[in-house]
Amino acid sequence: MGTRVWGCWQGVLSTALLYGSLALFTSILHNVFLLYYVEMFVSIYKIDKISFWVGETVFLIWNSLNDPLFGWLSDRAFLSSPQAGSQITNPEVVLKRLKALATNGPLFAVSFLAFWVAWASPGLQFLLCLCLYDGFLTMVDLHHSALLADLAVSATDRTRLNFHCSVFSALGSFSVFLSYSFWDKEDFYSFRIFCVTLAAFSVLGFFLVSRMLQRQFKSVNNMRNFHTYLKQLSRHRNFMWFVSMNLIQVFHCHFNSNFFPLFLEHLLSDNISASTGSILLGISYIAPHLNNLYFLTLCQRYGVYQVIRWLFMLKLGLSVAMLLAGADHIYLLCVFIASNRVFTEGTCKLLKLVISDLVDEDFVVNRRQQAASALVFGMVALMTKPGQTFAPLIGTWLLCVYTGYDIFERDSVKDSVSGSHVASSSGNPPLRLGCFYMLVFVPITCALLQLVAWSRFTLHGRKLQGIKALRQGAQQGHLIDVKAI
């Protein structure tokens, strides 16, 4: 009876739907993590500045190295043995990734819980929690992302898979709406129960969906040298220009997430209600996923390269307009703060499509027997993940240097906040003005640098079509049927 019910569900749920749902179980936890982990250790656990910097520095190293390491461990068999991966979507390859998701997904959810209960000194807990959480997050994200390149080659099929990811990621962002209702620095019990509930849902989801996908693919019938691969990658010009652009993008995305509460507090809190702030916060997390559904239709019509270029130009234009308008237009500030995050995150949602194209180019240019999907995603992360650590470090440093506001000096913080509208005796700008300049100059700088790097990226248009044609020709007759996706 149980087997019959299981088979019935498998018949109803498509591969794309199941693949996309995995994004839900990650996003419901990761959005809450991004929003509260800095505030948790700074305001509640009272971590000192040295421990914070040491923790972020160690995290920077681990955060960067674990992606290519795990990618290499996953794909080394395909790179070392030409016979090991003669089919791009060989069921054994897909099953290996799904088994990894079934194991690491629940462990990722458990590691998420380690942030919200004090079980060691703040500095030690900060370091261990970040590294443990990011290790499991990397395994989940790496294998989930690699499946995008392993399941399909055509732009239409990959867009369909990414479409489902966007829908479920948007649903996962509702956890941000709910979190604001439970977050209370004075009484943390309700927030802990909320986090346990999210984690339990994520554990169950990863286990069930991975099992269902495994059962689907069970019915369907490497590193020649890592050093050589690195040399090949270093000569891959499009890869290098892409990671240059993406490093800035990762920095900007995490800068927006880490400092969103600060901007709300010091730029808008005196002029908007708490409920309005909650709505603004929730919209900024959900809208990128919903917008991505529209961006994906634009990508099909104009190409991913052109859409990303437009988004960079839009980010630059909005930031310059906000700078010229000034900090006193409250409603304009609300729109800009939300839209800045919406369009920046919207760009991030499209980058997996570009990386999948880089997988195709690497496969064709280096005449591989098997596309090293996970390893390419891992190497991209190696070059770009430092932006995640630079965001809180550079942001707090800029704020301290420019305004004298130090979030780690709690006595001076109270003084700075109480006098945020008055210029300090040292001649520094008031805190509110400093926050405004950070809000507009960071995206302006990021957009200019990204437009320069993106103009050198050539994997688009006819060149991209040629690469896809060559890869599809090489894999003719070996692809899993994705018509049911």
N, C-alpha and C positions, 0 to 999 in steps of 0.2 A: 504493500500500500504506500509506504513512504517513498519507495523508488519511483512509483507511478506519479505521485504528486510532484516529486523533484523533477522528473522528466517533463511534466506538464508546464512547470514554471520555466524550464529551459526553452521550451518551445515558444513561450510567450515573449520572453525577454531576448532581444537581439544582442549581438556582440557589442555593437556600439553603445547601447544603453547600459550594459553591464560595465563596459570600459569607462564610460563617462561617470558612472556612479561612484567609482573609486575616488574621483576627485572630491566628492562630497565628504567622504570620511577623513580626508586630509584637511580640507578647508575649514570645517567646523572647529577644528582644534587650532590650526595654524593662525587663523585670524585673531583668535583670542590671545594666543601666545604673543604675536607681534604687538598687539595693542597694550598688553599689561605687564610683560616680563620686566622691562626697565623700571616702570613705576613700582612694581612689586619689590624689587631688591633695593631701590633707592629710598622709597618712602616708607615701606613697611618693615623690611628686614634691616634697613639702615646700613647698607654696605658702604664701606669707606672708599674713597677715590682710588687709592692704590690697588685695592683688591679688584675694583671695577675695571681698571685699565689692564691689570695683569690677566684677569679673566677674559676680557675681550681680545687681548693679544694672543693668548693661547688658543682661544676660539677661532681667531683669524687663521692661524696655521692649520688647525684641525678642519675647519670649515672648508678650506681651499683644497687640502690634500685628500680628503676622504672621497671626493667625487671621482677623480681619475683613478684612485686606488680601487674603489668598489667597481667602477666601470671596467677596469682592466681585469679584476678577478672574475667578473661576469663574462667577459668576451674573450679571455685569453685563449680558450680552446679553439675558437673560430679563427683567431689570427695565427696560431701556431701550426694548425693542421688544415691544409686545403680540403681534405676530405670531410672534416668535421662539420662544415657548414655549406654544403653545396646548394641549399635552398634558402632563400631569404626569409621565408616564413615557415620554415621547418617546424612542425608541431612540437618537437623537443625543445626548440629554442623558446617558443612561446610558453610552454609548460614550465620551463626553468624560471622564467620571469614571474609567472603567476605563483609558483611555489614560494619564491622569495617574498612576494607581496603578502601571501597568506601568513608568513612567519613574521616579517618585519612590520607589517601594518599594525597588528595588535601590540607589539613591543613599542612602536612609536606612540600609540595611545597611552600606554602605561608610563612611558618616560615623560609625557606631557603632565601627568599628575605630580611628578616630583617637584615641580616649581611652586606648588601652592601650599605646601606644608613645610615648616622649618624643621629640618632634620640634621643640620650641621651648622657650622659657623657660616655667616653670609658669604664670605669670600670663597670658601671651599664649595659650598652648595652652588653658588653662581657658576663656577668653573665646571663642576661635574654635570650639573643640569644642562648647561648649554651644549657641552660636548656629547653627552648621552642623547639628548633630544635631537641634535643635528645629525648624529650618526644614523639613527633610525629614519629620520626624515629623508636623508640622502638616499638610503636604500629604497624607500618607498617611491620617492620622486623619480629616481634614476630608472627603476624598472618600469614604472608607469609611463614615463616619457619615452623610453626605448620601444615600448610596445606600439607607439604611434608610428614609428618608422618600420617596425617589423610586420605590422598587420596590413599596411597598405603603402603603395608607392604613388598612385595617382593623386593629384591635388584634390580631386572631388572626394575621394574616399577619406583622405586625411582631414579634409575640412569637415566632413560628417562626424568623424571621431572627435575632433576638436570642438565641434558644435555641442555635442553631448557633454563634454567636459565643462564647457562654459555654463550650460544650463545648471548642472549639478553644483558647480562652484558658486554660482549665484545663490542657490538654495542654501549652501553651506554658510554663506555670509550672514544669514539670518541669526547665527549665533552671536554676532556682534550686537544686533538689536537687543537680544535677550540679556547679554552680559552686562550691559549698562544698567539694567534693572537690579542685578544682583551685586554689582560692585559696590562695596562699602568698606572703606579703610578702617572704620571703627569696629565693625562686626563682620568678620570674614567667613563665618560659618556657611552662610547661604551661597556665597560664591564658590566655596569648595564643593558643596553638594552639586552645584551647577556643573562644575568641571568634571566631577566624577560621572555625572549623567552623560555628558558629551563623550567622555572617553569610553564608557561602556557601549554606547551606540556605535562608536567608531570601531571598537574591537569586534563587535558582532557583525558589522557591515563588511569589514575587510575579510573576515573568515568566510562568511557565506558567499559573497560575490566572487572571491578568488576560487572557492571550491566550484562554484557554478561554471566559471570560465574554464577551469581545468577540465571539468567533465566534458565541456563542449569540444575542447581541442584534443582530448584523448582519443576521440573517435576519428581524428584527421591524421590520415597518414600524409687557423685561429691565431696567439700572437706569434707571427713568424719571429718577430723580435720587437720587444717594446721600444728599444732604443731606435730601431729603424722606423717604427711608427712615429715616434716623436720628431724625427728628422723630416719625415713626409709631411707631418702636420705643420712644422715650422715653415715649410715652403708653400703651404696652402694659404695664399694671400687673402682670399675671401674669408677664410676662417679667422685670420688675424685681425682683419678690419672689423669683422662682426663682433669678436670678443672685446675689442676696444670700445665699440659702441655699447655693447651689452654691460660692460663693467660700469659705465656711467649710469646706465638704466637701472641696474640693481641698486647702486648707491642711491639714486633718486627715489626709487620705490620705497626703500626702507627708511630713507630720511623722512618721507611723507608720513609713513606709519608711525615712526618713533616720536615725531614732534607734532603730530596732529593734536594730541591733548594740550600741548603747550600753546599752540596757536589758538585753539579754542579758548583757553583760559585767559590769555593776555591780550588777545585781539578782539574777542567777541563776547566774553562772559558778562561784561557790564552792560551789554546792549541786547542780548538774547536770553531767553529762558532756558532752563536745564532741559526741558522737553525738546525745544528747538535744536539744542546742541546734540541731543541723542538722535534726533531724526537726521541731522546733517551728517553725523558720524555713520549711521547705518546706511544712508544713501551712498556715501563715498565708498562703502565696501561692496554694496550690491550692484550699483550702476556699472562698474567696469565689466562685470560679467554679462549684464544685459546689453551693454553697448557692444560688447564683443560679438554678439549675435549679428549685429548690423555690420560691424567691421569685417566679419567673415564673408558677408555677401559682397562687400566692396572688394575684398581680396580676390574673390572669384572673377570679378569683372575687370579690375584694374591691376591685380597682382599684389602680393604681400609687400614687395619692396616699395611700391608707390604709396600704399596706404600708411606704412610706417613713416615714410618721409613726410607725408601730410600731417601726421600726428606730431612729429617733431616741430614742424613749422607752426602748427596750432598752439603747441605749448609755448613756443617762443613769442608768438603774437599776443596770446592772452597775458603772459607775464609782463611784457612791455606795456600793454594797455593798463594793467593793474598798477604798475609802477608810476605811470603818468597820472592815474586817477588819484593816487594817494591812499593813506590808511584810514581816512575818515568816512569813506563810503561803506557803511556796514553791510548793506545787502549785497553790494558788489563784492565785498570781501567774502561773504558767505558763499556766493556762487563761485568765486575764484578758488577758495580753499577746497571746496568739494570737486570742482571740475579739474583742478590741478592733479588731484589724486586719481580721478576717474580716467583721464586721458593717459596719464603715466602708467597706471595699472593696465589700461586697455592695450597699450603697446606691449607690455610684458606678456599678455595673453597670446599675442601673435608670434612671439619669438620662437616657440617650439616648431612652428611651421618652417621657419628659416633654418633652424638647426637640422630638421629632417631633410631639407634640401641640401645642406652641407654634407649630410650622411650620403646622399646620392652622389654628390660631386666627388667625395672621398672614395666612394666605391668605384666610380668610373675612372677617375684620374689614375688611381693606384692599382686598377685592375684586380680588385679583391675577389676572392671566391665567396666571401660572406661579408655583408655590410656590418661594420663594427658600431652598431647604433648606440649601445650603452656607453662605449668608450668615448665616442664623439661627444655625447651629452656630458660625460664626466669631465672631459678636457675643457669644454666650454665653462663648466662650473669652476674648474681649477683657476681659470683666468678671471672669472667674474665674481665669485663668491666673496672676495675681499671687500667688495662694495657694501656688503651687508654689515661688516664690522666697521668700516670707515664711517658709515652713516651716523651712528650715535656718537662716535669719538670726535669726528670733525664737527658735527653739529654742536655738541656741548662746548667744544673748544672755541668755535666761532662766536658763540653766544657770550662766553666768558671774556674773550679778548675784546669784543666789540662793545659790550654793555657793562662788563664787570659782574654779571650775574653768574654765580657758580652754584649749580644745583647740589653740589656735594658739601658746601658750607651752609649748614642749615640756619645758623644765626643770621648770616648775611642774606640768605634767601628771603627771610621774612622782611628784612629792611628793603631789599630790592623790590619785592612785590608791593609793599606799602607805598613806595615812592616811584612806581613804574611810570607814572605820567609826568614826572618831573626830572629834568636833567640832573645827573649826579654831580657831586662836588668835584669829582676827578675829571669832568669834562666828557665822560662817556654819554652816548645817547641814552634816553630812557628805554626801559625794557620793552615797552610796547613798540616803539619805533624800531628797535633792534630786531624783534621778532618779525616785523613787517618786511624789513630789508632782507632777512634770511628767507622769508617766504617767497619773495619775487626774484632775488638775484641767484639763488641756487638753481631754479628751473631755467633761467636765462642762460647761465653758464653751461648747464648740462645740455640744453638744446643746441647751442652753438657748436660745442664739441662733437655732439652726436651727428649733426648735419655734415660736418667735415668728414668724419669717419665713414658715414653712410654713403657719401658721394663716391667713395673709393671702392665700394662693394659692387661687384659686377655680376653676381649670380642672380640675374633676373632677365626678363624678356626672352629673346631668342636663345641666349646662352643657356638659360634654365630649361627651356623646352628641349634643347638638344641633349642636355645631361639626362633629363627624364626619359627621353626616347632611347638613349643608349642603355640606361639601366633596365628599363622595361624589356628591351630586346634581349639583354643578357639573362634576364630572369623568366623569359617566356616559358610558360608551361610549368613553372615551379611555385607560383603564387597560390596561397590559400584563396579559395573563392570568397571574395568580399562583397558579393552582390547582396548578401543578406544583411550586411552591416547597416 
